[in-house]
Amino acid sequence: MVRNGFMFWGVMAVVIFGLGVAIPVANAQEDRHSFCPDQFEDESRAGWQQVDKVIEAMGLREGQSVADIGGGTGYFSRPFARVVGPRGIVYCCDIAPTLLEYLQLRAKVEELSNIVTVLAARDRPMLPPASVDHIFFCNTIHHLEDRVEYYKGLLGLLKPGGQLVVVDWKHERQKMGPPLSHTVPESTVIREMEEAGWVLIRKEKFLQYQYMLIFQPENARSGPEKK
């Protein structure tokens, strides 16, 4: 956790959650990318990523908790932390220690004391049950080896009324984004989520290069019908 006494809170997070939390971590898994942090933090990203609109569409509020899975350098985790404020918490979960280390340092500089960095496993984010109001993925799901099983494992992480949000690249040729082999079609995401026990409650279409899908557990469905 990044608070006053930076390393102290990192140790406390390990004690509380029993996790490999924060950096440094010995014998950690290899980075999921060979990218340096600057490639996630490119200034041009602000123009098309529309972070503020994504947060508005999520309905994120002060005091809530968020799991930013595959959050890397915290491109979304940091603005999440500002919105939820000191009574809220943001867990940035990633399997890449170097990216989490970058986030720790940057969060300290930006005085974001409500971010916890979590060294995730490849098959789960390593969070306690019923710990978050929002689960968030951005440009991450193509890295998951067994997506349906992974999504099933997320059901127990939500607090009552919680939701899961996927923002990812459209599966089409466009001037921005990765090769098509590194994208997952929107229809595939919806089908796999449904297999795992989630139901689509809303689509957002304001992003130029990405889709945004919002899900809830099937047994807790509420809100508008699918679109």
C-alpha positions in Angstrom: 0.0 0.0 0.0 1.3 3.5 -0.8 0.8 5.5 2.4 3.0 7.4 4.8 5.7 4.9 5.6 5.6 3.3 2.1 7.3 0.0 2.9 5.5 -0.3 6.3 2.1 -0.4 4.5 3.4 -2.8 1.9 4.2 -5.2 4.8 0.8 -4.6 6.4 -0.9 -5.5 3.1 0.9 -8.8 3.0 -0.1 -9.5 6.7 -3.7 -8.6 6.1 -4.3 -10.4 2.8 -1.6 -13.1 2.8 -0.5 -11.9 -0.7 2.7 -11.3 -2.6 2.0 -7.5 -2.5 4.0 -4.6 -3.7 7.6 -4.5 -4.8 10.3 -5.6 -4.3 9.3 -9.3 -4.5 11.8 -12.0 -4.7 11.4 -14.7 -7.4 8.4 -12.9 -8.9 6.8 -14.0 -12.2 8.3 -12.6 -15.3 6.7 -9.4 -16.7 3.7 -10.0 -18.9 5.2 -7.4 -21.3 8.6 -6.4 -22.4 7.3 -2.8 -22.6 8.8 -0.1 -20.5 6.4 1.9 -18.3 6.6 4.9 -20.7 4.8 2.9 -23.4 1.7 2.7 -21.1 2.0 6.3 -20.2 2.3 7.9 -23.6 0.8 11.4 -23.6 -1.1 10.8 -26.8 -3.2 8.2 -25.0 -5.2 10.8 -23.1 -6.9 11.9 -26.3 -8.5 8.6 -27.2 -8.7 6.7 -23.9 -11.1 9.2 -22.3 -10.5 8.2 -18.7 -12.9 10.7 -17.2 -15.8 9.4 -19.4 -15.0 5.8 -18.6 -15.1 6.6 -14.9 -18.4 8.4 -15.3 -19.9 5.5 -17.2 -18.7 3.1 -14.4 -20.6 5.2 -11.9 -17.5 5.2 -9.6 -18.1 7.1 -6.4 -16.2 8.3 -3.3 -15.6 5.6 -0.8 -15.9 2.7 -3.2 -13.3 0.0 -3.9 -11.9 -1.0 -7.3 -9.8 -4.0 -8.6 -7.8 -2.8 -11.6 -6.8 -6.2 -13.0 -3.8 -6.0 -15.3 -3.5 -2.4 -14.2 0.2 -2.2 -14.9 1.5 1.4 -14.3 -1.8 2.5 -12.9 -3.0 4.5 -15.9 -6.6 4.0 -14.6 -5.7 3.1 -11.0 -4.4 6.7 -10.3 -7.6 8.5 -11.5 -9.7 5.8 -9.8 -7.9 6.6 -6.5 -8.6 10.3 -6.9 -12.3 9.7 -7.4 -12.8 7.2 -4.5 -10.8 9.4 -2.1 -9.3 8.5 1.2 -12.3 6.4 2.3 -12.0 4.2 -0.8 -9.3 1.9 -2.1 -7.9 0.8 -5.4 -6.1 -2.6 -5.9 -3.8 -2.5 -8.9 -3.3 -6.2 -9.7 -0.6 -7.3 -12.2 1.9 -10.1 -12.7 4.6 -7.7 -13.8 6.7 -6.5 -10.8 8.5 -3.7 -12.7 5.2 -2.1 -13.6 3.9 -2.3 -10.1 7.1 -0.8 -8.8 6.6 2.2 -11.2 3.1 2.7 -9.8 4.3 2.6 -6.2 6.8 5.3 -6.9 4.4 7.4 -8.9 1.6 7.1 -6.4 3.9 8.2 -3.6 4.9 11.3 -5.6 1.2 12.1 -6.4 0.2 11.5 -2.8 -2.3 8.8 -3.6 -2.3 6.9 -0.3 -5.3 4.6 -1.2 -3.6 2.5 -3.8 -2.5 -1.1 -3.0 -0.3 -2.9 -5.5 -0.9 -6.6 -5.7 1.4 -9.1 -7.4 -1.3 -11.3 -9.0 -1.1 -14.9 -10.1 -1.7 -15.8 -13.7 -5.0 -17.5 -12.9 -6.4 -15.1 -10.2 -5.9 -11.5 -9.0 -5.1 -12.5 -5.4 -7.8 -10.5 -3.7 -10.0 -11.3 -0.7 -13.6 -12.3 -1.1 -16.3 -9.6 -1.2 -13.6 -6.9 -1.3 -14.5 -4.6 -4.2 -17.4 -2.7 -5.8 -15.9 -2.7 -9.3 -13.7 -5.1 -11.2 -12.0 -3.4 -14.1 -10.0 -4.7 -17.1 -8.4 -2.5 -19.8 -6.6 -4.1 -22.7 -5.9 -7.1 -20.6 -8.1 -10.1 -21.3 -6.2 -11.5 -24.3 -3.4 -12.3 -21.8 -5.7 -14.6 -19.8 -5.0 -18.3 -20.5 -8.4 -19.7 -19.5 -10.8 -16.7 -19.6 -14.0 -18.5 -18.6 -12.4 -20.0 -15.5 -10.8 -16.7 -14.6 -14.1 -14.9 -14.9 -15.8 -17.5 -12.7 -13.2 -16.9 -10.0 -14.0 -13.2 -10.0 -17.7 -13.7 -8.9 -16.8 -14.0 -5.3 -14.7 -10.8 -5.2 -17.6 -8.4 -5.6 -19.5 -6.7 -2.8 -23.3 -6.8 -3.2 -24.4 -4.7 -6.1 -20.9 -4.7 -7.6 -20.0 -4.8 -11.3 -17.3 -5.9 -13.8 -16.2 -3.6 -16.6 -14.2 -4.6 -19.7 -12.6 -2.0 -21.9 -10.6 -3.6 -24.7 -9.6 -3.1 -28.3 -12.1 -3.6 -31.1 -11.5 -6.7 -33.2 -11.0 -4.8 -36.4 -8.2 -3.2 -38.4 -7.7 0.4 -37.1 -5.0 2.9 -37.0 -4.6 2.4 -33.2 -4.1 -0.8 -31.3 -2.4 -4.2 -31.3 -2.5 -6.9 -34.1 -5.8 -8.6 -34.5 -4.3 -11.7 -32.9 -4.0 -9.8 -29.6 -7.6 -8.7 -29.6 -10.8 -10.5 -28.4 -14.0 -9.8 -30.2 -16.8 -8.1 -28.2 -19.1 -11.0 -29.0 -16.6 -13.5 -27.6 -16.2 -11.5 -24.4 -20.0 -11.5 -23.9 -20.3 -15.2 -24.6 -17.5 -16.2 -22.3 -18.7 -14.0 -19.5 -22.2 -15.6 -19.8 -20.6 -19.0 -19.6 -18.9 -17.9 -16.4 -22.0 -16.7 -14.7 -22.0 -13.0 -15.7 -24.7 -11.0 -17.5 -24.2 -8.0 -19.7 -26.2 -5.0 -18.4 -24.8 -2.2 -20.6 -22.6 -1.3 -23.5 -20.9 2.1 -23.9 -20.0 3.2 -27.4 -18.1 6.5 -26.9 -14.6 5.0 -27.3 -13.2 5.2 -30.8 -10.9 2.2 -30.7 -12.3 0.1 -27.9 -15.5 -1.3 -26.6 -16.8 -0.9 -23.1 -18.9 -3.7 -21.5 -20.5 -3.7 -18.1 -21.5 -6.9 -16.4 -23.0 -8.1 -13.1 -23.3 -11.6 -11.6 -26.2 -13.4 -13.1 -27.7 -14.1 -9.7 -27.6 -10.4 -8.8 -28.9 -8.9 -12.0 -30.4 -5.5 -11.8 -30.6 -2.4 -13.9 -31.4 -2.0 -17.6 -31.9 -4.8 -20.1 -29.1 -5.8 -22.4 -28.5 -3.7 -25.5 
